[in-house]
Amino acid sequence: TQLLEQSPQFLSIQEGENLTVYCNSSSVFSSLQWYRQEPGEGPVLLVTVVTGGEVKKLKRLTFQFGDARKDSSLHITAAQPGDTGLYLCAGGGTSYGKLTFGQGTILTVHP
Amino acid sequence: GAGVSQSPRYKVTKRGQDVALRCDPISGHVSLYWYRQALGQGPEFLTYFNYEAQQDKSGLPNDRFSAERPEGSISTLTIQRTEQRDSAMYRCASSLLGGPYEQYFGPGTRLTVT
């Protein structure tokens, strides 16, 4: 069974601060996706990484896939209140369409 | 274009009753997924289809849960003899193809078993 552990589970910061969310596993994943979910809505894809060591930037968000494709991180620079939400990492495995989600990180950015 | 739709949005049922949850994916999407999500947690995989073929049902908790997608479009997740522990948000997602492609999630069906 493939598991993804996210940390921290909760993060409460002030506007302008930087933060990093981690996603770790003992299993290798063929791809890693990050989603953001707002209350009452379904998750929305932020990025997909497929190559070990890959780094992708999306405005103030930087995503990294570990060299061994077992872990990933999401770094947000100068957080804003609009970044508030549930951040989820999801790994693609041997069953091509199946995603294994982490338990999520609830981020609150205070103005 | 329309996104993924699910019905009903809310379902309250009594223990022991059967329920059917419906998912209408984005038109043209080959792959359809069912998840269960607890509040503030990540979705838990249940099953997925490519076209009408069920590719993986390893996440279905037990044989009371079943899913079908007979014409490769709309899917139904059926829970027989519901129990209180089945209460959860059930989410459907679809993607153009299986694999590392974006999954588009529906609004979910909140199931409450009393």
Contacts between the chains, C-beta under 8 A, distances in Angstrom:
chain1	res1	chain2	res2	distance
A	4	B	42	8.0
A	6	B	42	7.8
A	30	B	100	6.9
A	31	B	99	7.5
A	31	B	100	3.6
A	33	B	100	7.1
A	33	B	102	7.8
A	40	B	107	7.8
A	41	B	107	7.1
A	42	B	4	7.6
A	42	B	91	5.9
A	42	B	93	7.3
A	42	B	104	7.9
A	42	B	105	2.8
A	42	B	106	5.9
A	42	B	107	6.2
A	42	B	108	6.4
A	43	B	43	7.0
A	43	B	103	7.9
A	43	B	105	5.3
A	44	B	105	7.5
A	45	B	102	4.3
A	45	B	103	7.0
A	48	B	100	5.3
A	48	B	101	7.9
A	48	B	102	7.2
A	50	B	100	5.6
A	86	B	40	6.7
A	88	B	42	4.9
A	88	B	43	7.6
A	90	B	42	7.4
A	92	B	99	6.8
A	92	B	100	5.3
A	95	B	55	7.0
A	95	B	56	4.6
A	95	B	58	7.4
A	96	B	55	7.7
A	96	B	98	4.6
A	96	B	99	5.1
A	97	B	31	5.1
A	97	B	33	6.8
A	97	B	48	4.8
A	97	B	50	6.8
A	97	B	55	6.1
A	97	B	56	7.1
A	97	B	95	7.4
A	97	B	98	3.2
A	97	B	99	6.5
A	98	B	45	5.6
A	98	B	48	6.3
A	98	B	56	5.4
A	98	B	58	7.8
A	98	B	59	7.9
A	99	B	33	7.5
A	99	B	43	7.9
A	99	B	45	6.4
A	99	B	103	6.8
A	100	B	45	6.7
A	101	B	35	7.9
A	101	B	42	3.3
A	101	B	43	5.1
A	101	B	44	7.2
A	101	B	45	7.6
A	102	B	42	5.3
A	103	B	41	5.4
A	103	B	42	5.2
A	104	B	40	6.7
A	104	B	41	5.8
A	104	B	42	4.7
A	106	B	40	6.1
